[in-house]
Amino acid sequence: MNLNKYRDDITGLRGIAVISVVFFHSGLDFFSGGYVGVDVFFILSGYLIADSIHTGMDKKTFSIFSFYERRILRLLPAAITVVFIVLLIGSIILLPEELKELRESALSTLTLSTNTWASNSTSYFGIGVDYKPLIHYWSLAIEFKFYIIFPILIYIFLRNGQQKLLIIFISFLCLVSFIYANFSVLDNPNKSYFSGTMRAWEFALGALVRLLSMNRSVVNISQSSREILVLLGYFLILFPIFYFNDSFLFPGFYALVPCLGAVLILLFGGHFCLVSNYFSKAWLCFIGTVSYSVYLVHQPAMALYRTMEGRGLEKFEYPLLISVSLVLGVLLYFVVEKPLQKKGNYLRFVSPIFILVLSVTVFVLSTSKKEKNITEEVSHYLQYRYDNNPRLNECRVTNKVIDKVCLYGDANYPKVAIWGDSHADQIVFPLSTELQKQNYSTLEFAVAGCPPIINTRSPNRERLCSQNSERILNYILNSDDVEYVVLHAYWIGYFDEGLISSNSKETTLKDSFRSVLVALVESNKKVKVIYPVPKMKINPPLYLARHAMLNLDITGKQIELSEEEFYLQSKYSLQFLDEAVAGLDVEVIHISNMLFDEAESKFFTVNGKVVLYRDDNHLSLSGGKFIASELVERILFN
């Protein structure tokens, strides 16, 4: 096995990895596990680092200075070019809060801390991950750090002839990092995903494979066995691409699947392997060759497009944006990445100046304190982004067990309990105001990301949904002064988008919810279930503000929703709720009817200049006020 020979199958594997990541970030459900492409990249990076150093030292041509020079000239020019261009575009089309976040992310790319920034930048009211143009640089930040540390360690061991000791050291590092990742990912999945410490085992495993491949007893197997193992390797990579989703915790145990796939391909693949040759087609190798540039441009292209449109991609836009990403990546490769690293090319000599000038420019732009000037109209629309329950921080529970009850109104009045998630929290304040006029006080039980159902499990393990639901249900059942119970939540998210699952193999979500309803009815509570709020295609405040800022038309179908669109988005949640309440003394309230224009046959988001939504699925506080009196009428008098 000639390890020094260029391997097309590795280039092809890079092509598979970048395709999976691009398709995943486009939002295609079919590639729900496409994020595993990053894990494959990390394995390949560890392998290629060790290969470059080992091969160079074997030929006695290795220089640690030359190694870092090649890495810098290959990676930095294209990376910093994309950051610079994104900052320029962002300064034109982004709103003040978005531009501020973009500047922070751009600065983090210079300090190699994008992985830390990414783990801290996903907040409840923050800008969605799909709309963050530079968030994918988190993997580059980790890779750059390992490019700094790993080569020195490998070089020191090999220079002193301590290859066996190096293998032991890397094996130990791999094992410790893997064990740590498996424990940490259970406590904090978000931070673990972006953690360099918990990704170390993937780089270490790649380097270990390269060192072990020198031992002929490891790789010297029959041709038929080699073909089977390589085929298994590709299966272990392709299977999670199509089967895994965001409920699989990474980079823990599940990450072993694609990583072991890459290991088998690296160990037993090559030119002499038929399976490897099949995955080394010219088109796939070409994508692998330009994979770095494609990776750099795909997220900005998709995020900025989503930002301008104010929504996710529609069916016809998936192939369009994927194609645009590929074209831009190829352009970046041939204009920047390749010329600035090619030996003998005069541009290679200006690369350091190019990197320095662009880095300084990016630093200046990203640290600018200059505020973006906006009109009163833009400011008016933006305020609805934070048009929330004024007692939100006090009354809505996030990632902890509820420890108090929030009371609105006179404690001596009979009470209406509002139980749900952030959707319930958004209507409780205006609802309580109207209820006080009818001599009722209000109790709020709102847990972010958790529906009023027992035995549920959220992909976010920090939500503590089951614990909170059981505690709230017991409180309500034992409270004699609670006369009405109103249940309201992001039903579309939970049942049409699959944001929760059952916490018990024996009990379905429908059975769990029905048991809650039965318990409330049997305790003589008057139960009202508020059906889904229509989910808009866009984030109304952001969409309206941006279009006002850019002097674009703000009328039309983007800020409306048809009956057919609402039915399609809520089909499973409506069916779930109908089946759960069937035969019970429970009244259902279609809040969507209160947001429907009969004359125009559409659901609306704006009433004059008042924006009724805070984002695409939450009503704003003003939206809650708009429907509060009608809602109270339905709760108390129907």
C-alpha positions in Angstrom: 0.0 0.0 0.0 1.7 3.2 -1.2 0.7 5.8 1.4 2.6 8.6 -0.3 0.5 8.3 -3.5 -2.3 10.8 -3.9 -5.7 9.2 -3.1 -8.7 10.2 -5.2 -11.0 8.4 -2.7 -10.0 10.9 0.0 -10.8 13.8 -2.3 -14.1 12.1 -3.2 -14.8 11.7 0.5 -14.3 15.4 1.0 -16.9 15.9 -1.8 -19.4 13.7 0.0 -18.8 15.5 3.3 -19.3 19.0 1.8 -22.4 17.9 -0.2 -24.0 16.6 3.0 -23.3 19.8 4.9 -24.5 22.1 2.1 -27.7 20.1 1.7 -28.2 20.0 5.4 -27.8 23.8 5.8 -30.3 24.3 2.9 -32.9 22.8 5.2 -33.7 19.7 3.1 -35.4 17.2 5.4 -33.9 14.4 3.3 -30.4 15.4 4.6 -31.4 15.7 8.2 -28.1 14.3 9.4 -25.9 16.1 6.9 -24.1 17.8 9.7 -22.0 14.6 10.1 -20.0 15.9 7.2 -18.2 18.1 9.6 -17.2 15.1 11.7 -15.8 13.5 8.5 -13.8 16.7 7.8 -12.3 16.6 11.3 -11.2 12.9 10.8 -9.7 13.8 7.4 -7.8 16.8 8.9 -6.2 14.7 11.6 -5.2 12.1 9.0 -3.8 14.6 6.6 -1.8 16.5 9.2 -0.1 13.3 10.3 0.3 12.2 6.7 2.0 15.5 5.7 4.4 15.5 8.6 5.2 11.7 8.4 5.7 11.8 4.6 7.9 14.9 4.8 10.1 13.5 7.6 10.5 10.2 5.7 11.8 12.1 2.7 13.8 14.4 5.0 12.2 17.4 3.4 9.8 18.4 6.2 10.0 21.9 7.7 7.6 23.0 10.4 7.9 26.5 9.1 7.0 25.4 5.5 4.1 23.3 6.9 2.5 26.3 8.6 3.2 28.5 5.6 1.3 26.1 3.3 -1.6 25.8 5.8 -1.9 29.6 6.2 -1.7 30.3 2.4 -4.3 27.6 1.7 -6.8 28.4 4.4 -6.7 32.1 5.3 -7.0 34.0 2.0 -10.3 32.4 1.1 -11.7 32.5 4.7 -10.9 36.2 5.3 -12.2 37.1 1.8 -15.6 35.6 2.6 -15.8 37.4 5.9 -14.9 40.7 4.3 -17.5 40.4 1.5 -20.2 39.3 4.0 -19.5 42.4 6.1 -19.8 44.6 3.1 -23.2 43.1 2.1 -24.3 43.0 5.7 -23.7 46.7 6.1 -26.3 47.3 3.4 -29.1 44.8 4.0 -28.9 44.1 7.7 -30.8 45.9 10.4 -28.9 47.4 13.4 -29.2 44.4 15.7 -28.3 41.9 12.9 -25.3 44.0 11.9 -24.1 44.2 15.5 -24.2 40.4 15.7 -22.5 40.0 12.3 -19.7 42.2 13.5 -19.3 40.1 16.6 -19.1 36.9 14.6 -16.7 38.5 12.1 -14.4 39.5 15.0 -14.6 36.0 16.4 -13.2 34.6 13.1 -10.1 36.7 13.6 -9.6 35.5 17.1 -10.4 31.8 16.3 -13.2 31.9 18.8 -16.2 31.4 16.5 -17.0 28.1 18.2 -17.3 29.8 21.5 -19.3 32.7 20.0 -21.6 30.2 18.2 -22.4 28.3 21.4 -23.3 31.5 23.2 -25.2 33.2 20.4 -28.3 31.1 20.2 -30.8 32.7 22.5 -34.6 32.5 22.6 -35.1 35.9 21.1 -31.9 35.8 19.0 -31.5 35.6 15.3 -32.0 32.1 14.1 -29.0 29.9 13.2 -30.2 29.7 9.5 -29.9 33.5 9.4 -26.3 33.7 10.7 -23.9 34.1 7.8 -20.7 33.2 9.6 -21.8 30.7 12.2 -20.3 27.8 10.2 -16.8 29.2 10.9 -17.1 27.5 14.3 -15.6 24.3 12.7 -12.8 26.3 11.1 -11.9 27.9 14.5 -11.5 24.4 16.0 -9.6 23.2 12.9 -7.2 26.2 13.0 -6.5 25.6 16.7 -5.6 22.0 16.0 -3.5 23.0 13.1 -1.5 25.1 15.5 -1.1 22.4 18.3 -1.2 19.0 16.6 1.7 19.4 14.1 4.1 20.5 16.8 3.2 17.5 19.0 3.5 15.0 16.1 6.7 16.5 14.9 8.4 16.4 18.3 7.5 12.7 18.8 8.6 11.6 15.3 11.8 13.7 15.3 12.9 11.8 18.4 11.9 8.4 16.9 9.0 7.9 19.4 6.3 6.8 17.0 5.0 4.1 19.4 4.9 6.6 22.2 3.1 9.0 19.9 0.5 6.4 19.1 -0.1 5.7 22.8 -0.3 9.5 23.5 -2.8 10.1 20.7 -4.8 7.0 21.7 -5.1 8.3 25.3 -6.1 11.8 24.1 -8.7 10.3 21.8 -10.2 8.1 24.6 -10.3 10.9 27.2 -11.9 13.4 24.8 -14.4 10.8 23.7 -15.4 9.9 27.2 -15.6 13.6 28.3 -17.8 14.4 25.2 -20.3 11.6 26.0 -20.8 12.9 29.6 -20.8 16.6 28.7 -23.2 16.3 25.7 -25.9 15.1 28.1 -25.6 18.1 30.4 -25.2 20.8 27.7 -25.7 19.6 24.1 -25.3 23.1 22.6 -22.0 23.9 24.1 -20.7 20.4 23.6 -21.5 20.5 19.9 -19.3 23.5 19.4 -16.5 22.5 21.9 -13.0 22.0 20.6 -12.1 19.9 23.6 -14.9 17.4 22.8 -14.0 17.4 19.1 -10.4 16.5 19.9 -11.0 12.8 19.7 -12.1 13.1 16.1 -8.8 14.8 15.0 -6.8 12.4 17.2 -8.6 9.4 15.6 -7.7 10.7 12.1 -4.1 11.1 13.1 -4.1 7.7 14.8 -5.4 6.0 11.6 -2.5 7.5 9.6 0.1 6.3 12.1 -1.5 2.8 12.4 -1.7 2.4 8.6 2.1 2.2 8.6 1.8 -1.2 10.3 1.2 -3.7 7.5 -0.4 -6.2 9.9 -3.2 -3.7 10.3 -3.9 -3.1 6.6 -2.7 -6.3 5.0 -5.9 -8.2 4.5 -7.5 -10.0 1.6 -9.0 -8.0 -1.3 -12.5 -9.2 -0.7 -12.3 -8.2 3.0 -11.0 -4.8 2.0 -13.9 -4.2 -0.4 -16.4 -5.2 2.3 -14.9 -3.0 4.9 -14.6 0.0 2.6 -18.3 -0.5 1.5 -19.2 -0.7 5.2 -17.3 2.6 5.7 -19.3 4.4 3.1 -22.5 3.0 4.5 -21.6 4.2 8.0 -21.2 7.8 6.5 -24.2 7.8 4.2 -26.7 6.2 6.6 -26.5 8.9 9.3 -26.6 11.6 6.6 -30.1 10.5 5.7 -31.3 9.0 9.0 -29.8 11.1 11.9 -31.5 14.4 13.0 -31.0 17.0 15.7 -32.2 14.6 18.4 -28.9 12.6 18.0 -26.4 14.1 20.5 -23.1 15.1 19.0 -20.1 14.7 19.3 -20.9 11.8 21.6 -21.5 8.1 21.0 -23.5 8.7 17.8 -20.6 10.5 16.2 -18.7 7.2 16.2 -20.9 6.0 13.3 -19.6 8.4 10.5 -16.2 8.6 12.1 -15.7 4.9 12.0 -16.9 5.0 8.5 -14.2 7.4 7.6 -11.6 5.3 9.5 -12.5 2.2 7.4 -12.2 4.1 4.2 -8.8 5.7 5.1 -7.4 2.4 6.3 -8.5 0.0 3.6 -9.5 2.2 0.6 -7.3 3.4 -2.2 -6.7 3.1 -5.9 -6.6 -0.7 -5.8 -10.1 -0.9 -4.2 -13.1 -1.1 -6.5 -15.5 0.5 -4.0 -13.1 3.4 -3.5 -12.8 3.9 -7.3 -16.6 4.0 -7.5 -16.6 6.9 -5.0 -13.7 8.6 -6.8 -15.6 9.8 -9.9 -14.3 12.9 -11.6 -17.3 15.1 -10.6 -17.1 14.0 -7.0 -13.4 14.6 -6.8 -13.9 18.0 -8.4 -16.4 18.9 -5.6 -13.9 17.5 -3.1 -11.1 19.7 -4.6 -13.2 22.9 -4.2 -14.9 21.7 -1.0 -13.2 24.2 1.3 -14.3 27.2 -0.8 -17.8 25.7 -1.2 -18.0 25.3 2.6 -17.0 28.9 3.2 -19.6 30.4 0.9 -22.6 28.2 1.2 -23.8 29.4 4.6 -23.5 33.1 3.8 -25.3 32.7 0.5 -28.2 30.9 2.1 -28.3 33.0 5.3 -28.3 36.3 3.4 -30.9 35.1 1.0 -33.2 33.9 3.8 -32.6 37.3 5.5 -33.7 39.3 2.5 -36.7 37.1 1.9 -37.5 37.0 5.6 -38.3 33.3 5.6 -36.9 29.8 5.0 -36.3 28.4 1.6 -39.2 27.2 -0.6 -39.0 24.0 -2.7 -37.9 25.6 -5.9 -35.2 27.5 -4.0 -33.3 24.5 -2.6 -31.7 23.6 -5.9 -31.2 27.2 -6.8 -29.3 28.1 -3.6 -27.3 24.8 -3.6 -26.3 25.6 -7.2 -25.4 29.2 -6.3 -23.3 27.9 -3.4 -21.4 25.6 -5.7 -20.8 28.2 -8.4 -19.6 30.8 -5.8 -17.4 28.1 -4.2 -15.8 27.3 -7.6 -15.3 31.0 -8.3 -13.6 31.5 -4.9 -11.4 28.5 -5.4 -10.1 29.7 -8.8 -9.9 33.4 -8.0 -8.5 33.3 -4.4 -7.8 29.9 -2.9 -5.8 28.3 -5.7 -3.8 31.3 -7.1 -2.7 32.5 -3.6 -1.2 29.2 -2.6 0.2 27.8 -5.9 4.0 27.5 -6.0 5.7 29.6 -8.7 2.7 31.9 -9.0 3.6 35.5 -8.3 0.4 36.0 -6.4 1.7 33.6 -3.8 4.2 36.3 -2.8 1.5 38.9 -2.2 -0.6 36.4 -0.2 0.8 37.6 3.2 0.0 41.2 2.3 -3.4 40.2 1.1 -4.1 38.4 4.3 -2.8 41.2 6.5 -4.7 44.0 4.7 -8.0 42.1 4.6 -7.6 41.1 8.3 -7.0 44.6 9.4 -10.0 45.8 7.3 -12.2 43.1 8.8 -11.0 44.1 12.3 -11.8 47.7 11.7 -15.2 47.0 10.3 -16.1 44.4 13.0 -15.1 46.7 15.9 -16.8 49.8 14.5 -19.1 51.4 17.0 -20.9 53.4 14.4 -24.7 52.9 14.7 -26.7 52.4 11.6 -29.1 55.2 10.9 -32.7 54.1 10.6 -36.0 55.9 10.0 -38.8 56.2 12.5 -40.8 53.8 10.4 -38.1 51.1 10.6 -37.7 51.7 14.3 -41.5 51.4 14.8 -41.6 47.9 13.2 -38.5 46.7 15.0 -40.0 47.4 18.4 -42.4 44.6 17.9 -39.5 42.1 18.0 -39.6 42.7 21.8 -43.2 43.4 22.3 -43.5 40.8 25.0 -45.3 40.1 28.3 -43.8 42.7 30.7 -43.5 40.0 33.3 -41.8 37.6 31.0 -38.5 37.3 33.0 -40.5 36.9 36.2 -43.2 34.5 35.1 -42.0 32.3 32.3 -39.8 29.4 33.2 -36.8 28.4 31.1 -34.6 25.4 31.7 -35.5 25.0 35.3 -38.3 23.5 37.5 -41.1 25.9 38.2 -40.9 27.1 41.8 -43.7 29.7 42.0 -47.0 30.7 40.6 -47.5 34.1 38.9 -50.7 35.8 39.9 -52.3 38.6 37.8 -55.0 40.5 39.5 -56.8 40.2 42.9 -55.9 37.1 44.9 -59.5 37.0 46.3 -61.1 36.6 42.8 -61.8 33.1 41.4 -59.0 32.2 39.1 -58.3 31.3 35.5 -55.1 29.2 35.0 -53.2 29.7 31.8 -51.0 26.7 31.2 -48.6 26.3 28.2 -45.3 27.6 26.8 -44.1 30.9 25.4 -47.3 31.1 23.3 -49.3 31.1 26.4 -47.0 33.7 28.0 -47.6 36.1 25.1 -51.3 36.3 25.6 -51.6 36.0 29.4 -51.0 39.7 30.2 -53.7 41.2 28.0 -56.0 38.3 28.8 -55.6 38.9 32.5 -56.5 42.6 32.0 -59.8 41.6 30.4 -60.4 38.9 33.0 -60.1 41.4 35.8 -63.0 43.3 34.3 -65.0 40.2 34.8 -63.8 39.8 38.4 -61.4 37.0 37.7 -57.7 36.8 38.4 -55.2 34.9 36.4 -52.5 32.3 37.2 -49.7 31.8 34.7 -47.9 28.5 34.2 -45.6 29.0 31.2 -42.6 26.8 30.5 -40.5 27.6 27.4 -40.5 24.8 24.9 -42.9 22.6 26.8 -46.5 21.9 26.0 -49.1 21.2 28.8 -48.6 17.5 28.5 -47.0 15.0 30.9 -44.4 12.4 29.8 -42.9 14.5 27.1 -39.2 14.9 26.1 -37.7 17.8 24.3 -34.6 17.5 22.0 -33.2 20.2 24.4 -32.6 18.1 27.5 -32.4 21.3 29.6 -36.2 22.0 29.1 -37.3 19.6 32.0 -40.7 19.4 30.4 -42.0 16.3 32.2 -41.0 17.5 35.7 -42.7 20.9 35.1 -45.9 19.4 33.6 -46.4 17.0 36.5 -45.8 19.8 39.0 -48.2 22.2 37.3 -50.9 19.6 36.9 -50.7 18.6 40.6 -50.9 22.3 41.6 -54.0 23.0 39.5 -55.8 19.8 40.6 -55.3 20.7 44.2 -56.3 24.3 43.9 -60.0 24.8 44.7 -60.0 28.4 43.6 -59.0 27.6 40.0 -62.3 27.5 38.1 -61.0 27.6 34.5 -58.0 26.1 32.9 -56.8 27.4 29.5 -54.3 25.3 27.6 -52.3 26.9 24.8 -49.0 26.1 23.2 -47.0 26.0 20.0 -48.9 23.0 18.8 -47.7 23.3 15.2 -44.1 23.1 16.4 -44.7 20.1 18.6 -46.8 17.9 16.3 -46.3 19.1 12.8 -42.6 19.9 13.2 -41.8 17.2 15.8 -40.3 19.3 18.5 -41.2 16.9 21.2 -41.6 13.1 21.7 -43.0 10.8 24.3 -40.9 10.2 27.4 -42.4 6.7 27.7 -42.4 3.8 25.2 -45.7 2.6 26.7 -47.6 5.9 26.4 -48.3 8.0 23.3 -48.3 11.8 23.4 -52.0 11.8 22.6 -52.7 9.5 25.5 -50.6 11.6 27.8 -52.4 14.8 26.8 -55.8 13.1 27.1 -54.9 12.0 30.6 -54.2 15.6 31.5 -57.6 16.7 30.1 -59.4 13.8 31.9 -57.8 14.7 35.2 -58.8 18.3 34.9 -62.4 17.6 33.9 -62.8 15.0 36.7 -61.6 17.7 39.2 -64.5 19.9 38.0 -62.3 22.4 36.1 -63.8 24.1 33.1 -61.2 23.3 30.5 -60.5 25.3 27.3 -58.0 24.3 24.7 -56.8 27.1 22.4 -55.9 25.7 19.0 -52.8 26.8 17.0 -51.9 30.3 16.1 -51.1 30.5 12.3 -47.4 30.4 11.6 -46.4 33.0 9.2 -43.9 32.5 6.3 -41.8 35.4 7.5 -40.8 37.2 10.7 -43.2 40.2 10.4 -41.3 42.8 12.4 -38.0 42.0 10.7 -39.5 41.7 7.2 -41.4 45.0 7.5 -38.5 46.8 9.0 -36.0 45.6 6.4 -38.3 46.4 3.5 -39.0 49.8 4.9 -35.2 50.4 5.3 -34.5 49.3 1.7 -37.6 51.1 0.3 -39.1 47.9 -0.9 -42.7 47.0 -1.2 -44.2 45.6 2.0 -47.5 44.4 0.8 -48.4 41.1 -0.8 -48.5 37.4 0.0 -45.4 37.3 2.2 -47.1 38.9 5.1 -50.3 37.0 4.7 -51.3 33.3 5.0 -54.1 31.5 3.1 -56.5 29.0 4.6 -54.9 26.2 2.6 -51.4 27.1 3.9 -52.6 27.2 7.5 -54.3 23.8 7.1 -51.1 22.3 5.6 -48.9 23.6 8.3 -51.2 22.6 11.2 -52.6 19.4 9.8 -51.1 17.0 12.4 -51.6 19.3 15.3 -55.3 19.9 14.5 -55.8 16.1 14.2 -53.9 15.5 17.4 -56.0 18.0 19.4 -59.3 16.8 17.8 -58.6 13.2 18.8 -57.4 14.2 22.3 -60.5 16.2 23.2 -63.0 13.9 21.5 -65.8 12.9 23.9 -64.6 15.0 26.7 -66.3 18.1 28.3 -63.7 20.3 26.9 -64.3 23.5 24.8 -61.9 24.2 21.9 -61.2 27.8 20.9 -59.8 28.5 17.4 -57.7 31.5 18.0 -56.9 31.5 14.2 -60.5 32.7 13.5 -59.7 35.9 15.4 -56.8 36.6 13.0 -58.7 35.8 9.8 -60.0 38.4 7.3 -63.2 36.9 5.9 -63.4 39.5 3.1 -59.9 38.8 1.9 -59.9 35.1 2.9 -56.5 35.3 4.5 -54.8 35.4 7.9 -53.2 38.8 8.6 -50.2 40.0 10.6 -50.7 43.7 10.6 -53.7 45.8 11.8 -53.0 49.2 10.4 -49.5 50.0 11.7 -49.8 47.5 14.6 -47.8 44.3 14.1 -49.7 41.4 15.6 -46.7 39.0 15.6 -43.4 39.1 17.5 -41.8 36.6 15.1 -43.2 34.0 12.7 -45.2 32.0 15.2 -45.6 34.1 18.4 -48.2 36.8 18.8 -46.8 40.1 20.0 -48.2 41.7 23.1 -50.1 44.0 20.8 -51.4 40.9 19.0 -52.6 39.5 22.3 -54.4 42.8 23.1 -56.1 42.6 19.7 -57.8 39.3 20.5 -58.0 39.5 24.3 -61.6 40.6 24.6 -63.0 38.1 22.2 -60.9 35.4 23.8 -62.3 36.1 27.3 -65.7 36.1 25.8 -65.1 32.5 24.6 -63.5 31.4 27.8 -66.1 32.7 30.3 -69.4 32.9 28.4 -69.4 30.0 25.8 
